[in-house]
Structure formats: C-alpha cells, structure tokens
C-alpha cells in the first residue's frame, strides 16, 4: 500500500535463491531445506525491478551456509541474508533412520 516491496516477499526471493544455489551443487539423491536464515534489510525496494543472487559459502556433509544479496534497480543493496541449510538423502532431512 505504500509503494514498497514487503519484506516477506523479499525474504522469500532470497531464500529461494539460496535453495537454488545449493541445489546446483548437490549430488544425485540429495535434498536440502532451510534450517535458519537471517536477513538484514538495508534499503526499501520501490522500483519494479529487483535482482537476487546467492552463493554457497560452505558445503559440509550435513549442512551448508549460503549468502544472498538483493539489489534494487538503481544498484543499491536492498538486503543481505545468511542462511543455514540441512543436506541429506531421501525425504526426511533430519532423520538418521
């Protein structure tokens, strides 16, 4: 209503980008899921365009840490996120069975 992108929408885009970045380096049969994420909102997004990119910072056997950056159309860094993801095989990420 105020011409500013809602923070939840921005977070969803950043979380999706991190998941996509991690998925690109998973082995066959592996899956991932977000365990926790933190986002710092730095500037309002008031334009019609937004760029979100993510990078794997650390890929361990069971977890991974990723960073995502959201940039507004004018080039300003709008948000920075750091996420921890679980990595595993099959449908139950936390299961040891």
NUDO-459232 format. One record per residue: residue number from 1; residue in one letter; x, y, z of N, C-alpha, C in turn. Coordinates in nm, 4 decimals. Each point is the difference from the previous one (the first is absolute). Layout:
REM NUDO-459232
pos,code,nc1,nc2,nc3,cac1,cac2,cac3,cc1,cc2,cc3
NUM,A,X,Y,Z,X,Y,Z,X,Y,Z
...
***
This chain:
REM NUDO-459232
pos,code,nc1,nc2,nc3,cac1,cac2,cac3,cc1,cc2,cc3
1,X,0.0810,-0.1222,0.0000,-0.0810,0.1222,0.0000,0.0842,0.1270,0.0000
2,X,0.1277,-0.0092,0.0343,0.0863,0.1176,0.0080,0.1003,0.0063,-0.1140
3,X,-0.0159,-0.0879,-0.0985,0.0916,-0.0019,-0.1134,0.1343,-0.0619,0.0297
4,X,0.0086,-0.0785,0.1080,0.1246,-0.0647,0.0398,-0.0227,-0.1507,0.0023
5,X,0.0949,-0.0765,-0.0534,-0.0090,-0.1450,0.0007,-0.0009,-0.0518,0.1438
6,X,-0.0923,-0.0892,0.0306,-0.0111,-0.0561,0.1350,0.1235,-0.0842,0.0316
7,X,0.0507,0.0123,0.1211,0.1196,-0.0727,0.0409,-0.0141,-0.1507,-0.0097
8,X,-0.1209,-0.0523,0.0214,-0.0218,-0.1439,-0.0110,0.0173,-0.0495,-0.1419
9,X,-0.0412,0.0797,-0.0966,0.0182,-0.0357,-0.1407,0.1490,0.0007,-0.0338
10,X,0.0694,0.0998,0.0479,0.1440,0.0096,-0.0239,0.0725,-0.1185,0.0636
11,X,-0.0367,-0.0341,0.1239,0.0618,-0.1144,0.0666,-0.0260,-0.1292,-0.0771
12,X,-0.1229,-0.0192,-0.0480,-0.0329,-0.1209,-0.0764,0.0857,-0.0121,-0.1257
13,X,0.0202,0.1112,-0.0678,0.0843,-0.0018,-0.1204,0.1441,-0.0357,0.0345
14,X,0.0496,0.0526,0.1104,0.1377,-0.0267,0.0404,0.0173,-0.1442,0.0475
15,X,-0.0967,-0.0523,0.0740,0.0040,-0.1386,0.0456,-0.0068,-0.0949,-0.1197
16,X,-0.0845,0.0313,-0.0968,-0.0104,-0.0814,-0.1214,0.1307,0.0014,-0.0784
17,X,0.0642,0.1150,-0.0082,0.1284,0.0099,-0.0702,0.1067,-0.0837,0.0697
18,X,0.0019,0.0033,0.1334,0.0979,-0.0808,0.0728,-0.0262,-0.1489,-0.0220
19,X,-0.1261,-0.0398,0.0038,-0.0335,-0.1399,-0.0261,0.0407,-0.0432,-0.1395
20,X,-0.0196,0.0866,-0.0973,0.0403,-0.0310,-0.1373,0.1502,-0.0111,-0.0144
21,X,0.0733,0.0890,0.0671,0.1465,-0.0052,-0.0064,0.0509,-0.1298,0.0612
22,X,-0.0585,-0.0397,0.1119,0.0442,-0.1233,0.0641,-0.0397,-0.1221,-0.0825
23,X,-0.1198,0.0007,-0.0540,-0.0460,-0.1117,-0.0830,0.0941,-0.0234,-0.1173
24,X,0.0590,0.1060,-0.0520,0.0890,-0.0127,-0.1161,0.1294,-0.0757,0.0315
25,X,0.0343,-0.0155,0.1291,0.1223,-0.0715,0.0358,-0.0270,-0.1305,0.0752
26,X,-0.1269,-0.0389,0.0130,-0.0326,-0.1256,0.0677,0.0320,-0.1186,-0.0888
27,X,0.0299,-0.1127,0.0625,0.0214,-0.1246,-0.0719,-0.1349,-0.0643,-0.0298
28,X,-0.0024,-0.0948,-0.0919,-0.1229,-0.0708,-0.0346,-0.0590,-0.0634,0.1259
29,X,-0.1296,0.0203,0.0210,-0.0688,-0.0569,0.1154,0.0006,0.0868,0.1241
30,X,0.0772,0.1082,0.0007,0.0027,0.0894,0.1160,-0.1099,0.1044,-0.0117
31,X,-0.0476,0.0430,0.1162,-0.0987,0.1070,0.0087,0.0460,0.0996,0.1049
32,X,-0.0600,0.1180,-0.0031,0.0360,0.1009,0.0997,-0.1253,0.0705,0.0501
33,X,0.0129,0.0598,0.1160,-0.1085,0.0788,0.0582,0.0604,0.1080,0.0887
34,X,-0.0678,0.1115,0.0079,0.0446,0.1104,0.0845,-0.0144,-0.0386,0.1464
35,X,0.1072,0.0160,0.0773,-0.0052,-0.0217,0.1450,-0.0216,0.1324,0.0731
36,X,0.0719,0.1011,-0.0420,-0.0163,0.1339,0.0586,0.0535,0.1018,-0.0984
37,X,-0.0516,0.1203,0.0119,0.0468,0.1074,-0.0867,-0.0174,0.1335,0.0711
38,X,0.0905,0.0905,-0.0299,-0.0048,0.1356,0.0554,0.0119,0.0964,-0.1163
39,X,-0.0814,0.1024,0.0036,0.0068,0.0998,-0.1065,0.0169,0.1389,0.0613
40,X,0.0878,0.0784,-0.0600,0.0154,0.1413,0.0351,-0.0592,0.0814,-0.1136
41,X,-0.1032,0.0749,0.0301,-0.0616,0.0889,-0.0983,0.0753,0.1326,0.0044
42,X,0.0553,0.0401,-0.1136,0.0875,0.1166,-0.0035,-0.0615,0.1223,-0.0659
43,X,-0.0894,-0.0226,-0.0958,-0.0630,0.1116,-0.0708,-0.1349,-0.0457,-0.0547
44,X,-0.0982,0.0883,-0.0055,-0.1299,-0.0401,-0.0542,0.0086,-0.0260,-0.1501
45,X,-0.0789,-0.0964,-0.0462,-0.0089,-0.0289,-0.1432,-0.1279,0.0663,-0.0497
46,X,0.0171,0.1040,-0.0811,-0.1140,0.0748,-0.0509,-0.0119,-0.0092,-0.1519
47,X,0.0924,-0.0694,-0.0637,-0.0016,-0.0122,-0.1455,-0.0751,-0.1256,-0.0416
48,X,-0.0231,-0.0131,-0.1302,-0.0672,-0.1176,-0.0545,0.0964,-0.1146,-0.0235
49,X,0.1289,0.0213,0.0213,0.1003,-0.1005,-0.0322,0.0892,-0.0253,0.1210
50,X,0.0389,-0.1273,0.0157,0.0844,-0.0413,0.1104,0.0875,-0.1147,-0.0476
51,X,0.1236,-0.0019,0.0427,0.0915,-0.1091,-0.0336,0.0396,-0.0703,0.1291
52,X,-0.0108,-0.1336,0.0004,0.0385,-0.0784,0.1176,0.0983,-0.1070,-0.0452
53,X,0.1133,-0.0096,0.0688,0.0971,-0.1045,-0.0304,0.0447,-0.0645,0.1301
54,X,0.0468,-0.1236,-0.0088,0.0422,-0.0731,0.1189,0.1255,-0.0800,-0.0305
55,X,0.0787,-0.0234,0.1041,0.1257,-0.0733,-0.0124,0.0146,-0.0961,0.1171
56,X,0.0556,-0.1167,-0.0272,0.0309,-0.0962,0.1052,0.1313,0.0437,0.0643
57,X,-0.0034,0.0261,0.1293,0.1208,0.0388,0.0729,0.0712,-0.1215,0.0570
58,X,-0.0776,-0.1008,0.0413,0.0566,-0.1221,0.0578,-0.0948,-0.1152,-0.0289
59,X,0.0556,-0.1107,-0.0469,-0.0799,-0.1205,-0.0264,0.0618,-0.1131,0.0782
60,X,-0.0640,-0.0377,0.1112,0.0462,-0.1131,0.0786,-0.0780,-0.1254,-0.0375
61,X,0.0202,-0.1054,0.0770,-0.0685,-0.1256,-0.0291,-0.1491,0.0068,0.0318
62,X,-0.0367,0.0675,0.1091,-0.1399,0.0063,0.0416,-0.0599,0.1405,-0.0017
63,X,0.0833,0.1007,-0.0075,-0.0507,0.1373,-0.0016,0.0753,0.0834,-0.1034
64,X,-0.0604,0.1128,-0.0331,0.0632,0.0957,-0.0903,-0.0374,0.1400,0.0469
65,X,0.0890,0.0950,-0.0243,-0.0251,0.1404,0.0333,0.0060,0.0793,-0.1294
66,X,-0.1025,0.0838,-0.0195,-0.0106,0.0781,-0.1237,-0.0234,0.1466,0.0305
67,X,0.0333,0.0827,-0.0974,-0.0241,0.1439,0.0081,-0.0827,0.0399,-0.1209
68,X,-0.0929,0.0932,0.0219,-0.0795,0.0532,-0.1097,0.0006,0.1524,0.0077
69,X,0.0054,0.0623,-0.1163,-0.0035,0.1466,-0.0098,-0.1126,0.0417,-0.0930
70,X,-0.0779,0.0956,0.0455,-0.1078,0.0557,-0.0816,0.0375,0.1429,-0.0366
71,X,-0.0006,0.0287,-0.1286,0.0396,0.1316,-0.0489,-0.1170,0.0651,-0.0721
72,X,-0.0289,0.1238,0.0354,-0.1077,0.0755,-0.0641,0.0432,0.0438,-0.1395
73,X,-0.0962,0.0416,-0.0790,0.0271,0.0393,-0.1387,0.1019,0.1130,-0.0102
74,X,0.0060,0.0863,0.1013,0.0950,0.1117,-0.0037,0.1400,-0.0406,0.0463
75,X,0.0212,-0.1300,0.0274,0.1313,-0.0485,0.0386,0.0260,-0.0051,0.1497
76,X,-0.0936,0.0500,0.0794,0.0176,-0.0027,0.1455,-0.0198,-0.1406,0.0549
77,X,0.0815,-0.0396,0.0964,-0.0189,-0.1258,0.0694,-0.1201,0.0166,0.0928
78,X,-0.1066,-0.0745,-0.0270,-0.1239,0.0136,0.0760,-0.0030,-0.0921,0.1216
79,X,0.0604,-0.1198,-0.0127,-0.0018,-0.0942,0.1117,0.1134,-0.1005,-0.0152
80,X,0.0421,-0.0518,0.1136,0.1049,-0.1003,0.0056,-0.0498,-0.1107,0.0924
81,X,0.0070,-0.1248,-0.0457,-0.0476,-0.1125,0.0811,0.1096,-0.1040,0.0162
82,X,-0.0027,-0.0679,0.1129,0.0887,-0.1109,0.0280,-0.0877,-0.1162,0.0427
83,X,0.0173,-0.1152,-0.0641,-0.0854,-0.1144,0.0296,0.0797,-0.1259,0.0259
84,X,-0.0540,-0.0843,0.0888,0.0554,-0.1322,0.0260,-0.1005,-0.1018,-0.0507
85,X,0.0480,-0.0942,-0.0786,-0.0858,-0.1016,-0.0602,0.0452,-0.1380,0.0441
86,X,-0.0957,-0.0906,0.0160,0.0321,-0.1390,0.0252,0.0104,-0.0715,-0.1340
87,X,0.0900,-0.0960,-0.0076,0.0200,-0.0779,-0.1217,-0.0123,-0.1472,0.0372
88,X,-0.0752,-0.0749,-0.0774,-0.0149,-0.1421,0.0279,-0.0549,-0.0740,-0.1203
89,X,-0.0251,-0.1272,0.0195,-0.0541,-0.0861,-0.1053,-0.1428,-0.0366,0.0334
90,X,-0.0810,-0.0201,-0.1029,-0.1377,-0.0427,0.0222,-0.0892,0.1127,0.0456
91,X,-0.1164,-0.0363,0.0556,-0.1014,0.0979,0.0346,0.0137,0.0631,0.1359
92,X,0.0627,-0.0683,0.0975,0.0103,0.0535,0.1360,0.1408,0.0518,0.0249
93,X,0.0139,0.1328,-0.0045,0.1322,0.0601,0.0150,0.0611,-0.0257,0.1369
94,X,-0.0810,0.0029,0.1042,0.0544,-0.0131,0.1348,0.0082,-0.1447,0.0473
95,X,-0.0513,-0.0931,-0.0746,-0.0065,-0.1389,0.0428,0.1336,-0.0709,-0.0172
96,X,0.0350,-0.0830,0.0972,0.1219,-0.0805,-0.0082,-0.0347,-0.1457,-0.0291
97,X,-0.1265,-0.0288,-0.0198,-0.0435,-0.1383,-0.0227,0.0386,-0.0509,-0.1352
***
